[in-house]
Amino acid sequence: MLNKYNFINRISASLGGIIGGLYLYTLFPDYFRHPVASAFLYALFFFMICLFAGRVKRSVWNMLDKKWLYILESILVLGLLAYSFAIGFFNYWNSAGIILLGYIIIYTSRTIRENIVKFIFFLLSPVFYYGMFFQNSYFTETVFAVSFLLLMDRIYTRGSIDHYFILSAIVLAFLVFINPFLVILFFTFSAYCFRQELKKGGLFFLIAMVSFYFMKSLLKNQVLVLSLPHLHISIWIIILLILIFVSAVYSGWISRNVYEIFFSSSLIILITIIIYAVSIKPPFMPLLNIITPLLSTIFPLLIFAVRDYDTEEYLGKILDD
């Protein structure tokens, strides 16, 4: 899975390790006094574990009994949430996201090897432990967005406009309302889904925009949303936003499947978060404190970008197992 051809898996594991290292510094600043060093060391540790699990042959992992493996993984996820509830740190929204994430990993993994690598992302990352104990973690919105896009990718019927079509636009608008960074995922997936039906895509955007307007008008003070410091708009910011939009649409247009959408969206959102944080111009440590919680938005996308492919489609080769 993490050989030289699978650059998506390698980049996803590397970024997942770096984000986890930054979260270690946020959770335990007394033990990890140097954020850059801690992020690098944890990223190296995390990547090596993923590399080991991903390079083990499928036949070895297939010796595991699927049913009991999935039962054990379910017990682990529910046990973590039960522990957080027992010690008095229980957040219903983030806990629902963690449960949903665990079961999506189980049901969407192509092989046991892929399942194990994804659960390594899950169990060894401080991102989700941070989400269980604190309110300001934003991975849950992305988990719901990923699950909904996976469902939409399966039930979407070309050429028809039905209640699924309208409901999809409304739900995606609600997720963008909660976390504005998800608008990049929305644009990328829409470009992928409607690249052969531009008129239908325009109608989808219109429904989503109208829904977003009413949600912002009616639910602004009723729903907890991602609150960000105001951005100072300049000509350079406008140019960068246009480039980000074009990049999102283009990456969706050329993507072969929804999992490549998750990967390209995670990179564009990462760049957007960095640009946003730098534009506020805080000192280094406040800048790091702004960026780190926002990075949990892309972590679920990195998990689902990891796939256990049999072939390298660009080269037409069967990959070594």
HELIX and SHEET records of a PDB file:
HELIX    1   1 PHE A    7  LEU A   27  1                                  21    
HELIX    2   2 PRO A   35  ARG A   55  1                                  21    
HELIX    3   3 ARG A   58  TRP A   61  1                                   4    
HELIX    4   4 LYS A   66  ALA A   86  1                                  21    
HELIX    5   5 TYR A   92  THR A  108  1                                  17    
HELIX    6   6 ILE A  112  LEU A  123  1                                  12    
HELIX    7   7 PRO A  126  PHE A  133  1                                   8    
HELIX    8   8 PHE A  139  ILE A  155  1                                  17    
HELIX    9   9 HIS A  163  ILE A  178  1                                  16    
HELIX   10  10 LEU A  182  CYS A  193  1                                  12    
HELIX   11  11 LEU A  198  LEU A  219  1                                  22    
HELIX   12  12 ILE A  235  ILE A  254  1                                  20    
HELIX   13  13 VAL A  258  ILE A  280  1                                  23    
HELIX   14  14 PHE A  284  LEU A  295  1                                  12    
HELIX   15  15 PHE A  299  ALA A  305  1                                   7    
SHEET    1   A 2 THR A 311  GLU A 312  0                                        
SHEET    2   A 2 LYS A 317  ILE A 318 -1                                        
END                                                                             
